[in-house]
Amino acid sequence: MLVAFARYSRDGSFAVLGANLRFTLVMAVGSVAGAMLGGLLLGVSPDLVLIPALAAILLVSAIKLARHN
């Protein structure tokens, strides 16, 4: 997320978020709801599966973001 914030702040993309405030708010609410749901489901999945899966998702996301032009 730090890479994304740095990239967006350099090219002025945050102005688009202000222009699309409703969309931004819906995405923020969805993000919070997803985090809460994930927290509730944390006890359902074993740690030996959950932690490597989340690490892989974050790694793939970071690589895709770094390669984006």
Distance bins in CASP14 RR format, pairs under 12 A and 6 or more apart:
PFRMAT RR
TARGET T0000
AUTHOR 0000-0000-0000
RMODE 2
METHOD distances of the structure
MODEL  1
1 7 0 0 0 0 0 1 0 0 0 0 0
1 8 0 0 0 0 0 1 0 0 0 0 0
1 31 0 0 0 0 0 1 0 0 0 0 0
1 58 0 0 0 0 1 0 0 0 0 0 0
1 61 0 0 0 0 1 0 0 0 0 0 0
1 62 0 0 0 0 1 0 0 0 0 0 0
1 65 0 0 0 0 1 0 0 0 0 0 0
2 8 0 0 0 0 0 1 0 0 0 0 0
2 9 0 0 0 0 0 1 0 0 0 0 0
2 62 0 0 0 0 1 0 0 0 0 0 0
2 65 0 0 0 0 0 1 0 0 0 0 0
2 66 0 0 0 0 0 1 0 0 0 0 0
3 9 0 0 0 0 0 1 0 0 0 0 0
3 10 0 0 0 0 0 1 0 0 0 0 0
3 58 0 0 0 0 0 1 0 0 0 0 0
3 61 0 0 0 0 1 0 0 0 0 0 0
3 62 1 0 0 1 0 0 0 0 0 0 0
3 63 0 0 0 0 0 1 0 0 0 0 0
3 64 0 0 0 0 0 1 0 0 0 0 0
3 65 1 0 1 0 0 0 0 0 0 0 0
3 66 1 0 0 1 0 0 0 0 0 0 0
3 67 0 0 0 0 0 1 0 0 0 0 0
3 68 0 0 0 0 1 0 0 0 0 0 0
4 10 0 0 0 0 0 1 0 0 0 0 0
4 11 0 0 0 0 0 1 0 0 0 0 0
4 13 0 0 0 0 1 0 0 0 0 0 0
4 14 0 0 0 0 0 1 0 0 0 0 0
4 61 0 0 0 0 1 0 0 0 0 0 0
4 62 0 0 0 0 1 0 0 0 0 0 0
4 64 0 0 0 0 0 1 0 0 0 0 0
4 65 1 0 0 1 0 0 0 0 0 0 0
4 66 0 0 0 0 0 1 0 0 0 0 0
4 68 0 0 0 0 1 0 0 0 0 0 0
5 11 0 0 0 0 0 1 0 0 0 0 0
5 12 0 0 0 0 0 1 0 0 0 0 0
5 13 0 0 0 0 0 1 0 0 0 0 0
5 14 0 0 0 0 1 0 0 0 0 0 0
5 17 0 0 0 0 0 1 0 0 0 0 0
5 65 0 0 0 0 0 1 0 0 0 0 0
6 12 0 0 0 0 0 1 0 0 0 0 0
6 13 0 0 0 0 0 1 0 0 0 0 0
6 14 0 0 0 0 0 1 0 0 0 0 0
6 65 0 0 0 0 0 1 0 0 0 0 0
6 66 0 0 0 0 0 1 0 0 0 0 0
7 13 1 0 0 1 0 0 0 0 0 0 0
7 14 0 0 0 0 0 1 0 0 0 0 0
7 65 1 0 0 1 0 0 0 0 0 0 0
7 66 0 0 0 0 1 0 0 0 0 0 0
7 68 0 0 0 0 1 0 0 0 0 0 0
7 69 0 0 0 0 0 1 0 0 0 0 0
8 14 1 0 1 0 0 0 0 0 0 0 0
8 15 0 0 0 0 1 0 0 0 0 0 0
8 16 0 0 0 0 1 0 0 0 0 0 0
8 17 0 0 0 0 1 0 0 0 0 0 0
8 65 0 0 0 0 0 1 0 0 0 0 0
8 68 0 0 0 0 0 1 0 0 0 0 0
9 15 0 0 0 0 0 1 0 0 0 0 0
9 17 0 0 0 0 0 1 0 0 0 0 0
11 69 0 0 0 0 0 1 0 0 0 0 0
12 18 0 0 0 0 0 1 0 0 0 0 0
12 19 0 0 0 0 0 1 0 0 0 0 0
13 19 0 0 0 0 0 1 0 0 0 0 0
13 20 0 0 0 0 0 1 0 0 0 0 0
13 24 0 0 0 0 0 1 0 0 0 0 0
14 20 0 0 0 0 0 1 0 0 0 0 0
14 21 0 0 0 0 0 1 0 0 0 0 0
14 24 0 0 0 0 1 0 0 0 0 0 0
15 21 0 0 0 0 0 1 0 0 0 0 0
15 24 0 0 0 0 0 1 0 0 0 0 0
16 23 0 0 0 0 1 0 0 0 0 0 0
16 24 0 0 0 0 1 0 0 0 0 0 0
17 23 0 0 0 0 1 0 0 0 0 0 0
17 24 1 0 1 0 0 0 0 0 0 0 0
17 25 0 0 0 0 1 0 0 0 0 0 0
17 26 0 0 0 0 0 1 0 0 0 0 0
17 27 0 0 0 0 1 0 0 0 0 0 0
17 28 0 0 0 0 0 1 0 0 0 0 0
18 24 1 0 0 1 0 0 0 0 0 0 0
18 25 0 0 0 0 0 1 0 0 0 0 0
20 26 0 0 0 0 1 0 0 0 0 0 0
20 27 0 0 0 0 1 0 0 0 0 0 0
20 28 0 0 0 0 0 1 0 0 0 0 0
21 27 0 0 0 0 0 1 0 0 0 0 0
21 28 0 0 0 0 0 1 0 0 0 0 0
22 28 0 0 0 0 0 1 0 0 0 0 0
22 29 0 0 0 0 0 1 0 0 0 0 0
23 29 0 0 0 0 0 1 0 0 0 0 0
23 30 0 0 0 0 0 1 0 0 0 0 0
24 30 0 0 0 0 0 1 0 0 0 0 0
24 31 0 0 0 0 0 1 0 0 0 0 0
25 31 0 0 0 0 0 1 0 0 0 0 0
25 32 0 0 0 0 0 1 0 0 0 0 0
26 32 0 0 0 0 0 1 0 0 0 0 0
26 33 0 0 0 0 0 1 0 0 0 0 0
27 33 0 0 0 0 0 1 0 0 0 0 0
27 34 0 0 0 0 0 1 0 0 0 0 0
28 34 0 0 0 0 0 1 0 0 0 0 0
28 35 0 0 0 0 0 1 0 0 0 0 0
29 35 0 0 0 0 0 1 0 0 0 0 0
29 36 0 0 0 0 0 1 0 0 0 0 0
30 36 0 0 0 0 1 0 0 0 0 0 0
30 37 0 0 0 0 1 0 0 0 0 0 0
30 38 0 0 0 0 0 1 0 0 0 0 0
31 37 0 0 0 0 0 1 0 0 0 0 0
31 38 0 0 0 0 0 1 0 0 0 0 0
32 38 0 0 0 0 0 1 0 0 0 0 0
32 39 0 0 0 0 0 1 0 0 0 0 0
33 39 0 0 0 0 0 1 0 0 0 0 0
33 40 0 0 0 0 0 1 0 0 0 0 0
34 40 0 0 0 0 1 0 0 0 0 0 0
34 41 0 0 0 0 1 0 0 0 0 0 0
35 41 0 0 0 0 0 1 0 0 0 0 0
35 42 0 0 0 0 0 1 0 0 0 0 0
36 42 0 0 0 0 0 1 0 0 0 0 0
37 44 0 0 0 0 0 1 0 0 0 0 0
38 44 0 0 0 0 1 0 0 0 0 0 0
38 45 0 0 0 0 1 0 0 0 0 0 0
38 50 0 0 0 0 1 0 0 0 0 0 0
38 54 0 0 0 0 0 1 0 0 0 0 0
39 45 0 0 0 0 0 1 0 0 0 0 0
39 50 0 0 0 0 0 1 0 0 0 0 0
39 54 0 0 0 0 0 1 0 0 0 0 0
41 50 0 0 0 0 1 0 0 0 0 0 0
41 54 0 0 0 0 0 1 0 0 0 0 0
42 49 0 0 0 0 0 1 0 0 0 0 0
42 50 1 0 0 1 0 0 0 0 0 0 0
42 51 0 0 0 0 0 1 0 0 0 0 0
42 54 0 0 0 0 0 1 0 0 0 0 0
43 49 0 0 0 0 0 1 0 0 0 0 0
43 50 0 0 0 0 1 0 0 0 0 0 0
44 50 0 0 0 0 1 0 0 0 0 0 0
45 51 0 0 0 0 1 0 0 0 0 0 0
45 52 0 0 0 0 0 1 0 0 0 0 0
45 53 0 0 0 0 1 0 0 0 0 0 0
45 54 0 0 0 0 1 0 0 0 0 0 0
46 52 0 0 0 0 0 1 0 0 0 0 0
46 53 0 0 0 0 0 1 0 0 0 0 0
47 53 0 0 0 0 0 1 0 0 0 0 0
47 54 0 0 0 0 0 1 0 0 0 0 0
47 55 0 0 0 0 0 1 0 0 0 0 0
49 55 0 0 0 0 0 1 0 0 0 0 0
49 56 0 0 0 0 0 1 0 0 0 0 0
50 56 0 0 0 0 0 1 0 0 0 0 0
50 57 0 0 0 0 0 1 0 0 0 0 0
51 57 0 0 0 0 0 1 0 0 0 0 0
51 58 0 0 0 0 0 1 0 0 0 0 0
52 58 0 0 0 0 0 1 0 0 0 0 0
52 59 0 0 0 0 0 1 0 0 0 0 0
53 59 0 0 0 0 0 1 0 0 0 0 0
53 60 0 0 0 0 0 1 0 0 0 0 0
54 60 0 0 0 0 0 1 0 0 0 0 0
54 61 0 0 0 0 0 1 0 0 0 0 0
55 61 0 0 0 0 0 1 0 0 0 0 0
55 62 0 0 0 0 0 1 0 0 0 0 0
56 62 0 0 0 0 0 1 0 0 0 0 0
56 63 0 0 0 0 0 1 0 0 0 0 0
57 63 0 0 0 0 0 1 0 0 0 0 0
57 64 0 0 0 0 0 1 0 0 0 0 0
58 64 0 0 0 0 0 1 0 0 0 0 0
58 65 0 0 0 0 0 1 0 0 0 0 0
59 65 0 0 0 0 0 1 0 0 0 0 0
59 66 0 0 0 0 0 1 0 0 0 0 0
60 66 0 0 0 0 0 1 0 0 0 0 0
60 67 0 0 0 0 0 1 0 0 0 0 0
61 67 0 0 0 0 0 1 0 0 0 0 0
61 68 0 0 0 0 0 1 0 0 0 0 0
62 68 0 0 0 0 0 1 0 0 0 0 0
END
